[in-house]
Amino acid sequence: DDTFNWCLPEGDRGNVFLFCRYAGYDQNSLVNNVPESAWGPAFVYISEWAFQWSDYITRTTGLLTKNVRFIDFDGMSMFNMNKEIGRRDSAAMKLTDDVYPQLLRA
């Protein structure tokens, strides 16, 4: 499945990338099967993983390493997006922005 892919394209240097294909998963099923109480901790866990890799690569190479997220909306419409996912993601991003200000999104 290519819905969510994290990668380190250069292994020991460079950036940590996330490629997310929104049309690749059933948003309604995700909302119905993942309790809201688990959403924030899961988001923080993923952000921690990305931060740890970025920090490790920066410290071992001396090169500033960033976390980059590419979101692909191909095949999606604003009308069929689940608004609850947007609300949960927004709340989770606020949690991670407090903990990891260096990962703030542009």
C-alpha positions as CSV (number, residue, x, y, z in Angstrom):
1,D,0.0,0.0,0.0
2,D,1.4,3.4,-0.9
3,T,-1.0,5.6,1.1
4,F,1.6,6.6,3.7
5,N,5.3,6.3,2.9
6,W,8.1,7.6,5.2
7,C,11.5,7.6,3.7
8,L,15.1,8.7,4.1
9,P,16.1,9.1,0.5
10,E,19.8,9.5,1.2
11,G,20.0,7.3,4.3
12,D,22.7,9.0,6.3
13,R,22.1,12.6,5.2
14,G,19.3,14.8,3.8
15,N,15.7,15.1,4.7
16,V,13.0,12.8,6.2
17,F,10.1,12.7,3.8
18,L,6.4,11.7,4.1
19,F,4.4,11.0,1.1
20,C,0.7,10.8,1.9
21,R,-2.0,9.9,-0.7
22,Y,-5.4,11.0,0.7
23,A,-7.4,9.0,-1.9
24,G,-5.6,5.8,-0.8
25,Y,-7.6,5.2,2.4
26,D,-11.2,5.1,3.6
27,Q,-11.5,8.2,5.7
28,N,-14.9,7.3,7.2
29,S,-13.7,3.9,8.2
30,L,-10.6,5.4,9.9
31,V,-12.8,7.8,11.9
32,N,-15.2,5.1,12.9
33,N,-12.5,2.6,13.9
34,V,-9.8,4.8,15.6
35,P,-11.1,6.4,18.8
36,E,-10.4,10.1,19.1
37,S,-8.4,9.5,22.3
38,A,-5.9,7.5,20.2
39,W,-5.5,10.1,17.5
40,G,-3.3,12.6,19.3
41,P,-0.9,10.0,20.8
42,A,-0.5,8.3,17.3
43,F,0.2,11.7,15.7
44,V,2.8,12.5,18.4
45,Y,4.4,9.1,18.0
46,I,4.8,9.6,14.2
47,S,6.2,13.1,14.8
48,E,8.6,11.8,17.4
49,W,9.9,9.2,14.9
50,A,10.5,11.9,12.3
51,F,12.1,14.3,14.8
52,Q,14.4,11.5,16.1
53,W,15.6,10.7,12.6
54,S,16.1,14.4,11.7
55,D,18.0,15.0,14.9
56,Y,20.2,11.9,14.4
57,I,21.1,12.8,10.9
58,T,21.8,16.4,11.8
59,R,24.0,15.4,14.7
60,T,26.0,12.7,12.9
61,T,26.5,14.7,9.6
62,G,26.6,18.3,10.9
63,L,24.0,19.1,8.1
64,L,20.7,20.6,9.1
65,T,18.0,18.0,8.4
66,K,14.4,18.8,7.9
67,N,11.1,16.9,7.9
68,V,9.2,17.3,4.7
69,R,5.6,16.2,4.1
70,F,4.0,15.9,0.6
71,I,0.3,15.5,0.6
72,D,-1.3,14.2,-2.6
73,F,-5.0,15.1,-3.1
74,D,-5.2,13.6,-6.6
75,G,-8.6,11.8,-6.9
76,M,-10.0,13.7,-4.0
77,S,-12.7,16.4,-3.8
78,M,-13.2,18.9,-1.0
79,F,-16.8,17.6,-0.9
80,N,-15.9,14.0,0.0
81,M,-13.2,14.7,2.6
82,N,-14.2,13.7,6.1
83,K,-14.4,16.9,8.2
84,E,-13.8,14.9,11.4
85,I,-10.3,13.9,10.2
86,G,-9.5,17.5,9.6
87,R,-10.6,18.5,13.0
88,R,-8.7,15.6,14.7
89,D,-5.6,16.3,12.6
90,S,-5.7,20.0,13.5
91,A,-5.9,19.3,17.2
92,A,-3.1,16.7,16.9
93,M,-0.9,19.2,15.0
94,K,-1.4,21.8,17.8
95,L,-0.1,19.1,20.3
96,T,3.0,18.4,18.2
97,D,3.7,22.1,17.5
98,D,3.9,22.7,21.2
99,V,6.4,19.8,21.6
100,Y,8.3,20.2,18.4
101,P,8.3,23.8,17.3
102,Q,11.1,23.0,14.8
103,L,8.7,20.8,12.9
104,L,6.2,23.6,12.3
105,R,4.5,23.3,8.9
106,A,4.7,26.1,6.3
